[in-house]
């Protein structure tokens, strides 16, 4: 029973975390695995196995795959998806606990949303930094790396949710350590941009 609980937590929090990185790749991967009965997803996550869900997520993934490679569009895409990835991550986490008490689902919704926000925020900040670089390689490499990470992690989570839970915990610890550094880097970048358009800022 304890193992089932932990496995459900791993799937719920793993789904939320991956949603913050690439929602559509996560849904497609889990949906296909469930559709072909390769795994049994907990709670209400079996809805991801519906063909229309897989098809819709697959179409959006193709659009995101292209948008991700164009720096200006990628930054705008990430900004808009703050309002999509985070709620979706929260819903996926709560759906994993569909068979539990409402109080448990609410907690999963809140925690899942927080985890999705942390992974999305880290991704968006990292990509924003890369998108301002004059060379195109870093943005393209990060985009491909995120896709590989999402597909691979979704498969890992489906078969070994407890391992995924450990990975999410490690990520959160690293994130708390990295966030101040990322914010300082973004602040320096903004100051540098400001100095390009405001000569008086170079004297400060």
C-alpha positions as CSV (number, residue, x, y, z in Angstrom):
1,X,0.0,0.0,0.0
2,X,2.8,2.4,0.9
3,X,4.6,1.6,-2.4
4,X,1.4,2.4,-4.3
5,X,1.2,5.7,-2.5
6,X,4.8,6.6,-3.3
7,X,4.4,5.4,-6.9
8,X,1.3,7.7,-7.3
9,X,3.1,10.6,-5.8
10,X,6.1,10.0,-8.2
11,X,3.8,9.9,-11.2
12,X,1.8,13.0,-10.1
13,X,4.8,15.1,-9.3
14,X,6.8,13.8,-12.2
15,X,4.0,14.7,-14.6
16,X,3.8,18.2,-13.1
17,X,7.5,18.7,-13.4
18,X,7.7,17.5,-17.0
19,X,4.7,19.6,-17.9
20,X,6.7,22.7,-17.0
21,X,9.4,21.7,-19.4
22,X,7.4,20.4,-22.3
23,X,3.7,19.7,-21.7
24,X,2.8,18.4,-25.1
25,X,5.7,15.9,-25.3
26,X,4.7,14.6,-21.8
27,X,1.1,14.1,-22.7
28,X,1.9,12.4,-26.0
29,X,4.4,10.0,-24.4
30,X,2.2,9.0,-21.5
31,X,-0.9,8.9,-23.7
32,X,0.8,6.4,-26.2
33,X,2.1,4.3,-23.4
34,X,-1.4,4.1,-21.8
35,X,-3.2,3.6,-25.1
36,X,-1.1,0.6,-26.0
37,X,-1.4,-0.8,-22.5
38,X,2.3,-0.7,-21.9
39,X,1.7,0.9,-18.5
40,X,-1.3,1.6,-16.3
41,X,-1.4,5.3,-15.3
42,X,-2.9,6.0,-11.8
43,X,-6.1,7.8,-11.1
44,X,-7.6,9.8,-14.0
45,X,-4.4,10.0,-16.0
46,X,-5.7,7.2,-18.2
47,X,-7.6,10.0,-20.1
48,X,-4.3,10.8,-21.7
49,X,-4.7,7.6,-23.7
50,X,-7.7,8.9,-25.7
51,X,-6.8,9.3,-29.3
52,X,-8.1,12.9,-29.5
53,X,-5.9,13.9,-26.6
54,X,-2.8,12.3,-28.2
55,X,-3.6,13.9,-31.5
56,X,-4.2,17.3,-30.1
57,X,-1.0,17.2,-28.0
58,X,0.9,15.8,-30.9
59,X,-0.1,18.7,-33.1
60,X,0.8,21.2,-30.5
61,X,4.1,19.5,-30.0
62,X,5.0,19.9,-33.7
63,X,4.2,23.6,-33.4
64,X,6.2,24.0,-30.3
65,X,9.1,22.0,-31.8
66,X,9.4,24.7,-34.6
67,X,8.7,27.7,-32.4
68,X,11.4,26.5,-29.9
69,X,14.1,26.9,-32.6
70,X,13.4,30.6,-33.3
71,X,14.7,32.7,-30.3
72,X,12.2,35.6,-30.4
73,X,9.2,33.3,-30.9
74,X,10.5,30.9,-28.3
75,X,10.6,33.6,-25.6
76,X,7.1,34.7,-26.4
77,X,5.9,31.1,-26.5
78,X,7.3,30.5,-23.0
79,X,5.7,33.6,-21.7
80,X,2.3,32.6,-23.0
81,X,2.8,29.0,-21.8
82,X,3.2,30.2,-18.2
83,X,-0.6,30.3,-18.2
84,X,-0.8,26.8,-19.8
85,X,2.0,24.6,-18.5
86,X,1.6,25.5,-14.8
87,X,-2.2,24.9,-14.6
88,X,-1.9,21.8,-16.8
89,X,0.9,20.4,-14.5
90,X,-1.4,21.1,-11.5
91,X,-4.3,19.3,-13.2
92,X,-2.2,16.3,-14.1
93,X,-0.9,16.0,-10.5
94,X,-4.4,16.1,-9.1
95,X,-5.7,13.7,-11.7
96,X,-3.3,11.0,-10.6
97,X,-5.1,11.1,-7.2
98,X,-8.6,11.0,-8.7
99,X,-9.4,8.0,-6.5
100,X,-8.3,9.6,-3.3
101,X,-10.1,12.0,-1.0
102,X,-10.8,15.6,-2.3
103,X,-8.4,17.0,0.3
104,X,-5.6,14.9,-1.1
105,X,-6.4,16.0,-4.7
106,X,-6.4,19.7,-3.6
107,X,-3.0,19.2,-2.0
108,X,-1.7,17.5,-5.2
109,X,-3.1,20.3,-7.3
110,X,-1.3,23.0,-5.2
111,X,2.0,21.1,-5.0
112,X,1.9,20.0,-8.6
113,X,1.3,23.6,-9.7
114,X,4.3,24.8,-7.7
115,X,6.5,22.1,-9.2
116,X,5.3,22.9,-12.7
117,X,6.0,26.6,-12.0
118,X,9.5,25.8,-10.8
119,X,10.5,23.7,-13.8
120,X,8.8,26.2,-16.3
121,X,10.5,29.1,-14.6
122,X,13.9,27.5,-14.8
123,X,13.4,26.5,-18.4
124,X,12.1,30.0,-19.4
125,X,14.9,31.8,-17.7
126,X,17.5,29.6,-19.1
127,X,16.1,29.8,-22.6
128,X,15.7,33.6,-22.3
129,X,19.4,33.9,-21.6
130,X,20.3,31.6,-24.5
131,X,18.0,33.5,-26.8
132,X,19.8,36.7,-26.3
133,X,23.1,35.1,-27.4
134,X,24.1,36.1,-30.9
135,X,25.1,32.5,-31.8
136,X,22.2,30.1,-32.7
137,X,23.8,26.8,-31.4
138,X,22.9,27.1,-27.7
139,X,19.2,27.7,-28.3
140,X,18.9,24.8,-30.7
141,X,20.9,22.5,-28.5
142,X,18.8,23.4,-25.4
143,X,15.6,22.8,-27.4
144,X,16.7,19.4,-28.6
145,X,18.0,18.5,-25.1
146,X,14.6,19.5,-23.5
147,X,12.8,17.2,-25.9
148,X,15.0,14.3,-25.2
149,X,14.8,14.9,-21.5
150,X,11.0,15.1,-21.6
151,X,10.4,12.0,-23.7
152,X,13.0,9.9,-21.8
153,X,11.9,11.1,-18.4
154,X,8.2,10.4,-19.2
155,X,9.0,6.8,-20.1
156,X,11.2,6.4,-17.0
157,X,8.4,7.8,-14.9
158,X,5.8,5.5,-16.4
159,X,7.8,2.4,-15.5
160,X,9.7,3.7,-12.4
161,X,7.7,6.5,-10.8
162,X,9.7,6.2,-7.5
163,X,12.9,6.9,-9.4
164,X,11.2,9.9,-11.0
165,X,10.2,11.2,-7.6
166,X,13.8,11.2,-6.4
167,X,14.8,13.1,-9.6
168,X,12.2,15.7,-9.0
169,X,13.3,16.2,-5.4
170,X,16.9,16.6,-6.5
171,X,15.8,19.1,-9.1
172,X,13.9,21.2,-6.6
173,X,17.0,21.3,-4.3
174,X,19.2,22.4,-7.2
175,X,16.6,24.9,-8.3
176,X,16.5,26.6,-4.9
177,X,20.3,26.9,-5.2
178,X,20.3,28.2,-8.8
179,X,17.4,30.6,-8.7
180,X,19.3,33.5,-7.1
181,X,22.2,33.0,-9.6
182,X,19.7,33.0,-12.6
183,X,18.0,36.1,-11.3
184,X,21.4,37.9,-10.9
185,X,22.4,36.9,-14.5
186,X,19.1,38.2,-15.8
187,X,19.6,41.4,-13.9
188,X,23.0,41.9,-15.4
189,X,21.6,41.1,-18.9
190,X,18.9,43.7,-18.5
191,X,21.4,46.3,-17.3
192,X,23.5,45.6,-20.3
193,X,20.5,46.0,-22.7
194,X,19.6,49.2,-21.0
195,X,23.1,50.6,-21.4
196,X,22.8,50.0,-25.2
197,X,19.8,52.3,-25.5
198,X,20.5,54.7,-22.6
199,X,24.0,56.2,-22.7
200,X,23.6,57.8,-19.3
201,X,23.2,54.2,-17.8
202,X,26.8,53.4,-18.8
203,X,28.0,56.0,-16.3
204,X,26.2,54.5,-13.4
